[in-house]
Amino acid sequence: MSHETYDCYFAGLEAVILLRRADDLWIMPVRHAAAGGYLLKRRNSQGDRVVHAPDFLREHGVDESVASQLPVAWSHEAGALIAADAFL
């Protein structure tokens, strides 16, 4: 995710929760470290982030190279970034 997206929705967080909802991928912020989740790793000097979740992607049959290119949009109702149709 771009540093702009990270700064807007996930600033200061180190982890997210990934959920499959039908064919959509939801990326939700984790506010408390005890809640677990997947690590948000810094990708480059600009501050872009990547979610390290190879097990989740394998379990749901998503290629890591495809996952990194999925378009996402913030849903205020869901409180999550949503990659629509990520599992088609």
C-alpha positions in Angstrom: 0.0 0.0 0.0 1.2 3.5 -0.7 2.5 5.6 2.1 -0.4 8.0 1.5 -2.9 5.2 2.1 -0.9 4.0 5.1 -0.7 7.5 6.6 -4.4 8.1 6.1 -5.9 4.8 7.4 -3.2 2.9 9.3 -0.8 5.5 10.6 1.3 4.2 13.5 0.0 0.6 13.2 2.2 -2.4 12.6 -0.4 -5.0 11.8 -3.7 -5.6 9.9 -6.3 -8.3 9.8 -7.2 -9.9 6.5 -10.7 -11.2 5.9 -12.3 -12.9 3.0 -15.9 -11.6 2.5 -17.4 -13.5 -0.4 -15.1 -12.5 -3.3 -13.7 -9.4 -1.6 -10.5 -9.0 0.5 -10.9 -6.8 3.5 -7.8 -5.2 5.1 -8.7 -3.9 8.6 -6.5 -2.0 11.0 -5.5 -3.7 14.3 -5.5 -1.2 17.1 -4.2 -3.4 19.9 -1.1 -5.6 19.5 -2.7 -8.4 21.5 -5.3 -8.8 18.7 -2.6 -10.3 16.4 -2.9 -9.9 12.6 -0.4 -9.7 9.8 2.7 -7.6 9.8 2.8 -4.3 7.8 6.4 -4.2 6.6 8.0 -1.1 5.3 8.7 -1.6 1.6 10.8 1.4 0.6 12.2 4.7 1.8 9.0 6.5 0.7 7.1 4.6 3.4 5.1 2.3 1.2 4.0 -0.8 3.1 3.4 -4.4 2.2 1.3 -6.9 4.2 3.3 -10.1 4.9 0.6 -12.8 4.6 1.9 -15.7 2.4 -0.1 -18.2 4.4 -3.4 -16.3 4.0 -2.8 -15.9 0.2 -1.9 -19.6 -0.3 -5.0 -20.7 1.7 -7.2 -18.6 -0.6 -5.4 -19.4 -3.8 -4.2 -15.9 -4.5 -0.8 -15.4 -6.2 1.4 -13.0 -4.2 2.4 -11.1 -7.3 -1.3 -10.6 -8.2 -2.2 -9.6 -4.6 0.3 -6.8 -4.7 -1.4 -5.2 -7.7 -5.0 -5.3 -6.4 -6.8 -2.0 -6.4 -8.3 -1.1 -3.1 -10.8 1.5 -1.8 -11.6 2.6 1.7 -15.0 1.7 3.0 -16.1 3.9 5.9 -19.0 1.5 6.7 -16.7 -1.5 7.0 -13.7 0.4 8.5 -11.5 -1.4 6.0 -9.6 -1.2 2.7 -11.5 -3.4 0.3 -10.1 -5.2 -2.8 -13.3 -6.0 -4.6 -13.4 -9.3 -6.5 -9.9 -10.3 -5.2 -10.9 -14.0 -5.1 -12.4 -14.4 -8.6 
